[in-house]
Amino acid sequence: MRALLLVAVLVLTGCTTPPGGSSGPAKAGDRPALSELTPVADPRNHEGPTTALVAHNDIVPIGTPTPKLPATVTDNQGTSVTVTDTGRILALDVSGTLAATVFGLGLGDRVVGRDVSTGFPAAQHLPLVTVNGHQLNAEAILNLRPTVVLTDTTLGPWDAVLQLRDAGVPVVVLDPTRGLETNTPIVHAVAAALGVTEAGDRLAARMEEEVADTIAQIGRLAPSDPARKPRVVFLYMRGQAGVYYLFGKGSGADSLIRALGAVDVATEAGLDGMRPINAEALARSKPDVILMMTNGLKSVGGVEGALAVPGVAQTPAAQHRRFIDMADTEILGFGPQTAAVLDGLARALYAP
């Protein structure tokens, strides 16, 4: 249900990048490790907005594996799928996780197209096969002659997936849930479908080590006193579509906020998935920090426009103009970029 709601939200908003939007995520220069930073005295009271950047916004492959084919898997919908050729791969989902995982496995040179959320440099040259933001274009996909398609239920219409299967293309449907806890299962599922299970084991181990190390460093920046931990809310806005959502438990944003050593006010309030912003509930939750996608913040006219959204102006975050934004293609992408995303968000939250 949460995945279907997310599809509805994103399709309603149209494209990820608003007209005149940036061509790609901004890059951070060389900078010291998290463990070397001195945090602000009280992250709850820091003044002004911050754009969070990742230091390395490309995917580092685990190696160059040779797929062992044919590979037969039972996908997330219980369908048995046999993959006999990985020469032309498409990996498509609303967060860009699947393509990043394929590149992380060392099969990036076999990927022939991308969705709009796949924005890391190594994939930017690939042709888009999604239209109106996050809708699959079956004709564009078939024109690329894929030998296997990896996707999930966050993209539609489902008729496009059926059309691919009718054309004889193996389509593996994966778990649509995103969060720190689903990183490893998704890597293993993608690796199994592509016949590179050993590479999957290595990539999953590397990701887990990187994330654990980053969270440990964040723990040295975050306040140890629960009463001083920053209260954070993730708001999804698309001003041109009039869409204003709060992301709660199970949305992925909750696992990021927890990993940052902060309090996710939506989970605290018992909100599941994605919900339209309720002005009274937002004000009552008293977030110190509002976390957003960069293009979402731009779409409402920046900080000033966000302050006009009902309920926002009544929060402590608004009083301090404490907004943190990160590139749309990065912030909820998870997968191989998870540690880099946490690193960038931690700097923006604790040592801006």
Buried (B, 14 or more C-beta within 10 A) or exposed (E): EBBEBBBEBBBEBBBBBBEEBBEBBEEBEEBEEBEEBEBBEEBBEBEEBBBBBBBEBBBBBBEEBEBEBEBBBEBBEEEEBEBEBBEBBBBBBBBBBBBBBBBBBBBBEBBBBBBBBBBBEBBEEBEEBBEEBBBBBBEBBBEBEBBBBBBBBBBBEEEBBEBBEEEEBBBBBBBBBBBBEBBBEBBBBBBBBBBBBEBBBBBBEBBBEBBEBBBEBBBEBBBEEEEEBBBBBBBBBBBEBEBBBBBBBBBBBBBBBBBBBBBBBBBBBEBBBBBEBBBEBBBEBEBBBBBBBBBBBBBBEEBEBBBEBEBBBBBBBBEBBBBBBBBBBBBBBBBBBBBBBBBBBBBBBBBB
